[in-house]
Amino acid sequence: MVVKVGIAKLGNIASGVMAELLLDERADREDMQTFMATSGTKLQPEDIDRVVTNMKAWGPDFCIVVSPNGVLPGPKGAREALGAAGIPCVVITDDITTKKEEWEALKASEFGYIIMKGDSMIGARREFLDPIEMADYNGNLIKVLSITGAFRKLQVALDEVIDQVKAGKKGKDLALPKIVMSSDKAVEGEFSNPYAYAKARAAYEIAQAVAGVNVKGCFMTKGFENYTPIVASAHEMMRQATLLCDEAREMEKATDAVIRKPHKNDGTRVAKKTLISKPE
C-alpha cells in the first residue's frame, strides 16, 4: 500500500524545512506519498484554517503538524481540528519557554509529539535580522540538528508510524511517538569516536541554550542598543555549534566510521558504516 503522510507546516522552525525530505531523501520511495499545506510565515486563524481545510480534503493516514511553540492557539487548534476529523497527528515543535501546564497537557493528549529542544528560536529583531541573516541561521541550525543525530531520531520515529500504517493499523490504533529530543537522545548511537560524540553533544547543548538568549533579546530587553548585541550573540553561539559539528563529523570520516542509513524504495531502512560498501 501507499501511505499518505500529510505535513501541516505552520510558521517556521528548522525541523519544518526538512520534515518530508527526511522521509524520502532520494525521492524514490514507492510506499508513501506526502502532501504539504503551509500557512507561510504567519499563524493567523485564517492561515491555519486554510491549512486544515486542504489537509482534511487530501485525507492523509496521519499528519505531521510542525510549528514553533506548539501550545499556541493556532497550532493547538490545527491539530485538534485534524484529530476531530479522524486524522492522527504528530506534533513537531521547539521548546520555547511557556507555561509548564500547557506542555503537560500536550504530553497527556492523544497526539504524538517530538519536542526538538535544539531547534531554537531565531533572533527576530529588525535591527539585526534581515533575510540573509535568517537564512544563514536556519542553515546553521539544520546542520546542528542533522549531524548531532536529532534529525535521524525524528526520521526513524516517523518511519515507524508509516510502518504501522503499512501493517494495517489506523486511527487510534497507531502508537505515535512521544519524544523530547534532548542532547543525550540526539547523539545516542551516532558516533564511534568518543571525542566526536562529546563535540556533537556540546553542539546540541549550545543550540538548546540559544533559545534562552533569544528570548531575552526579543522579549525581555528594551532599547535596540541593548537587545541587538544579545540576539547577535545567540547567532554566534549557533555558528560555533556548527563548527563543533563539522569537527565531529570530520573525526568520524577520518576513521571511515560515518553511519549512513538510507531508505530503499520500499521504505526499508538499511545501514552501512564504511564509505566503500553496500548498505544492508
Stockholm file with secondary structure:
# STOCKHOLM 1.0

chainA/1-280         MVVKVGIAKLGNIASGVMAELLLDERADREDMQTFMATSGTKLQPEDIDRVVTNMKAWGPDFCIVVSPNGVLPGPKGAREALGAAGIPCVVITDDITTKKEEWEALKASEFGYIIMKGDSMIGARREFLDPIEMADYNGNLIKVLSITGAFRKLQVALDEVIDQVKAGKKGKDLALPKIVMSSDKAVEGEFSNPYAYAKARAAYEIAQAVAGVNVKGCFMTKGFENYTPIVASAHEMMRQATLLCDEAREMEKATDAVIRKPHKNDGTRVAKKTLISKPE
#=GR chainA/1-280 SS CCEEEEEEECSCCHHHHHTTGGGCTTSCCSSEEEEEEECTTCCCHHHHHHHHHHHHHHCCSEEEEEESSTTSHHHHHHHHHHHHTTCCEEEEECCCCCCHHHHHHHHHSSSEEEEETTSCCCCCCTTTCCHHHHHHHHHHHHHHHHHHSHHHHHHHHHHHHHHHHHTTCCGGGSCCCEEEECHHHHHTTCCSSHHHHHHHHHHHHHHHHHHHHHHIIIIICCSHHHHHHHHHHHHHHHHHHHHHHHHHHHHHHHTTCCCBCCBCTTSCBCCBCSSSSCCC
#=GC SS_cons         CCEEEEEEECSCCHHHHHTTGGGCTTSCCSSEEEEEEECTTCCCHHHHHHHHHHHHHHCCSEEEEEESSTTSHHHHHHHHHHHHTTCCEEEEECCCCCCHHHHHHHHHSSSEEEEETTSCCCCCCTTTCCHHHHHHHHHHHHHHHHHHSHHHHHHHHHHHHHHHHHTTCCGGGSCCCEEEECHHHHHTTCCSSHHHHHHHHHHHHHHHHHHHHHHIIIIICCSHHHHHHHHHHHHHHHHHHHHHHHHHHHHHHHTTCCCBCCBCTTSCBCCBCSSSSCCC
//
